[in-house]
Amino acid sequence: MRSKLKPEKIFQLYFPIVAILAALLLTAIVISVMGFNFVEAIQALFVGAFGSLGAIGETLNKATPVILTGLSYAIAQKCGIINLGAEGQLYMGALAATIVGTNLNGTPSVIHITITLIAGFLGGALYGIIVGLLKNLFDASELITTIMLNYIAMAFCGWCISFPLKDTEATSNFPQSRAVLESVQLPRLISGTRLHAGIILAVLAIVFYYVFLKYTKKGFEMRTIGLSRSVAQNAGMRLSTTSLLAIFIAGGFAGLGGAIELLGVQFRLINAFSLNFGFDGIAVALLGNSNALGIGLSGILFGALRSGSNRMQMITKLPVAVIYMIQSFIILFVIGRSMFDFRKLRVYKRFAKRKMLQGEKT
């Protein structure tokens, strides 16, 4: 019986694992040169990320926003749009959620949470629409507009928490908004941990991403446009409308990530609200090859790196910058994948020949 997976597909399937292992190997070399014990560091990192229910909860909490920003990058990329603006869209989603979450006192909790999450989604989605409009009307490069809109969003949020949304009763000298009401805070899933219901929403977003792209007409049109705009145009597909929908959903995913982080972890908007969630989401999408399951697993990996870093630093005295080094190595290897032609690799040729002979025997 012939294998359903082509050799090249198999290489692409296992490449993220190879990238992670190669990144760890390079990190091990660097850590050893620095005079630290790599095995001890990895052990501390693992225990810090998965060593207890509380640690697992922190890992999943940190994975949630990067999964959503990963989906943001991925769904835009499927339509041929490079969305580097998830960071700004996340901030705008958090801002919208702050406005709703600090008001509507007396609203039933379920209704209040739902309205606030919708506001967060729309905040990011409408901000994402700006990118689509600039591209459709003026052919502006989304690479430039998304990056610039990131800075505008962060600056605007900084102004909002310094003036109209500022918590005037706060004792801190740093600008911050009022804390969201208790009725809008996400419920804890496991008693004694900080794990909140946001991870469930992230899983539902992954399911939506998969079903929408694979089984809906608009999802098919997005994938077609991403593969070939000329083919899509000749087939009568509405490129502008579909692209706007793609960036709308992309911005919505990122905005939802900001709303969940606000309602589940931080409870108020501050200047350093995002820990580079938007940019980490790009790496998550690339490592997961824009695959629904791959994005979920990559998000958990990045969440584990973040949550385990504190214990690693405490046990081994290694700086947290080592985590960013691991992430950087992973990204370099993943990006480098596009530079290789698997069909020219000697190991690939041997593998393909063996699979072909096995197919002939069956």
N, C-alpha and C positions, 0 to 999 in steps of 0.2 A: 504493500500500500504506500502510495506516494505521500511525502510529508506536505502538509498544507502551507507550511512556512518556507519561503525561499531563504537561501543562505544569507542574503543581504539583510533580509528582515530579522533573521535571528541575530546577526551581528548588531543591528540597531537596537534590538530588544535588550541585549546584554551590555551594551555600551555604557549606560549609566552606572551599572555595577562596577565595570572596569574603571570608569572615571572616578568613582568614590574611592576604590581601592588604591588607585594611582595617587590620588590626592592625599590619602592617609600615608602612603609610602613616602611621598615627598615631605609631608609634615613631620613624619618620624625622623627623617634625616636632619631637618632643620632643628627640631627639638633636641636631638642627640648632640648636634654641634653646639647648641646653647648650653649643654651640660645637664639637661633634665632627662628623666626617665619617661620614655614615650608610653610604655605599657602601663605604668602607674597613672599617667595622665588620661589615657583612654578609659581605664577602669574607673577612675573618678568621674569622668565625663558620663559614662554609661550609668553609673549608680545615681548620679545627679539628675539624669533624665528619666530613668525607669526603675530606680531602686525602691520606690514606695508608691503608694496610691497618690500621695501628695505630689511626688515628683512627676508621675505620669500625668496628673492633672495640669501641672505647670507646662509640661511639654505640649499637651493638646491645646491649652490656652494660647500658647505662643505659635502653634501651628495654624490655628484658625484664621487669623488675618492674612498670613502669607499664602494659604491655600486659596483664599478668595482673590487676592491680588494676582496669584498665579493664573487663576481662571480668567481674570480680567485681561491679562496679556494674551492668554491662549486663544480666547474666542475672537479677539480682534485679529490676531495673527492668522487664524483660520480664514479670515476674510481678506487677507492681504494687507492688513493695517498693523503697523508697528506701534503699539501703545506703550510708550515710556512714561505715561502720565498717571499711573495707578497711585503714586504717592500723593499727588495733588487731589485726585478724585477721592482717595481715602480721607484726606483732611476735610474736603467739602461734605462728605457723608457724615463725618463725625460732627462737623459744625451744625448741619441740619438736625442731627439727632440731639445735639446739645440744646438747641432752641426748643424742640418739642419736649425733650426729656426733663427740662427744668421748669416746664409749665404744665398746664392741664392737671393741676392738683385736684385730687378727688376722683379722677378717672379710674375705673377698675383696672387692675394690674395687667390682665391679659390684653385688654384693648389698648392700654397705654403703651405696652411693649410693642404690640403689632404696629400701631401708628408710628412710633418712633423708628422702628426698623424700616418701614416703608419710606419714611422721610429720609433716612440715611441712604437707602438705595437710590431714591430720586435725586438727592443732593449730588451724589457721584455721577449718576447717569446724565443729568442735565449739564453738568460740567464737562462730561465726555462729549456731549453733543457739539460743544463748541469746536472741538477738534474736527469732527465730521463736517460741520458747516464750512469751516475755513478751507478744508481740503476740497470739498465739492464746489464752492463758490470761487475760490481764488487759487486752487491747486497748490495750497500751502503744504509744505512737507510736514507730515505728522511727527517726524523725528524732532523737528525744531519746536513746533507748537506744543507738543506734549511736555517737553522738558521745561519750556518757558512757563507754561501754565502750572507746573509744579510749584515754582517759586512764587507765582502770583497767589496761588491757593494758600501756601504756608504764610505768606506775608499778610494776606487778608484775615486769616484765622488769628494771627498774632495781634492784628489791630482790633479785632472783635473782642478778644479776651482782655484787651487792655482798656477798652472803653465801653461799648454798649453791653457786653456780656460779662464784664468784670465782676468778680466776687468782692464786693466792697467790705465784707466782714472778714475776709481772709487775713490771717496774721502774717502770711508769707509775703515777702517783697516781690516775688515773682508773679507776673500776670497769670491769672487763671480764671476760668469760668466758675459759676456756682456748681455745686455737685448736683447731679441728676437726682430726681426724687426716688425714694425707695421703691415706689410702685412700679418703676420702669427698669429697675435693675434685674438682670437675668438671673433666674434661679440656679442654685448649685445642684449639680447632678449627684455628687457623692458627699455625704456629710463628713466634715472634718478636712475637706480639701477645697481648693479654689476653683475646681473644674466647674465651668458654667455651661449653660445650654447652647452656647454659640457653636460648639463643635457639631451639634446636631444640624444646625443651619448650614454649616460648611459641607457636611455630607449631603444634605438635600441639594445644595448648589452644585455639587459634583454630579449628582444624578441628573439634575436638570440640564447641565452642560452636555452630558453624554446623550441623553434622550433627544434634546433639541437639535443637536448637530447631526445625529444619526437617523432620526425618524421623522423630522418635520421638513416641510417644503422649504421654509426659509433657511433652515440649517443646511440643507443640500445646496441652496443657492450661495450661501456664504462660502462653503467649501469649494464650490465651483469657481467663484470669483477669486478666491485665494490661489487656486491652481492656475487659472488662466482667465484674465479679464476679457480677452478677445473672444474666447469660446463662450463665456457667459453672456457677453453682449450680443453675439450672433444668435444665441439661443433665446434672445428676447428678455433676458433678466434685467431688472431695474437696478443698475449698479449703485446709483447714488442712494436710493432708499434703503437698500440692503446694507450698504456700508454704514449708514446712519444708525440702523438698528443694531448692527454689530458693536459700534462704539458706545451706543446707549447702554446695551447690556454689559459691556466691558466696564464702563464707568460705574454702573449699578453694582456690579460685583465688588469693586474696590470700595465704593461708598458703604456698602453693607458691611464690609470688613471693618471700616472705621467705626460704624455704629455699634457693632458687636464688641469691639475693643473698649469703646466708651462705656457701654452698659454692663459689660461683664468683668472688666478689670480696673480701669482707671477712674471711671465715674465722673470725671470732669475733663474739660479740654484745657491743655497746657501747650506751651510753645514746643516742647520736645515730645509731643504726643506719640508720634510714630517712631518706632525704632528701625527705620528704613524698611518698613513692611512692604512698601510699594516696590522698591528696588529688589528686595529679596524675592518678591513674587515673580519677577522676571527670571531669576535664576531657577526658581522652582519649576516654572513652566518649561524652561529649556532643558532642565535635567529630566523632567517627566515627559519630554518630547510632545508636549501639548496633549497628552493622553489623560483621560479623566482619572484613571487609577494611578497613573504615574505622578500626576500633580498631587494627589492625596498623599501618596507615600513620600514624595519629595518634601512636601510641606511638613510632614511629621519629622523627617530627618532634620530639616532646618530648625524646627521647634525644639528638637532634642539637643541640637548644638547650642541653642540659646539657653535652654533651661539647665543644661548640665555644666555650662561654663563656670558658673559661680562656685560649684563644688570643686571643679578642676582647679580653679585658681586658689581656693582655700587649702586644698590638700597638697598641691604640687608647687604653689607659688608662681605658676606660669601666668603670664598676662592674658587677659581675655582676647587680646588681638590674635591669639593663635586660632581662635574660632573663625575669625574673618579670613585668616590665611587658608584654613581648610576650605571655606566657602569659595575663596578666590581660585584655588587650585581646581576645585570641581568645575567651576564656571569655565576656566581656561580649557580644560579637557573636553567639556561638552561643546564649547564653541569650536574647538579644533576638530570635532567630528565632521563638520561640514567641509573641512579642507581635505579630507581623505576620500579617495575613491576606493571603496571596499573591493571592487572587482579587480583592482590592480595589485592587491596585497597577495603575496605568495601563500600565506596561510589560508586566505579566503579561497584561492584557486583549489588548494588541496581539499578543503572542506566541501566546496561545491562539487568537485569531481566525485568524492566519496558519496555524497547524497544522490548524485545522478546514478552511480552504479547500484546503489541500494534500491533506487526506484526501478531500474531495469530488471533487477532480480525478482522483485515482487510483481 
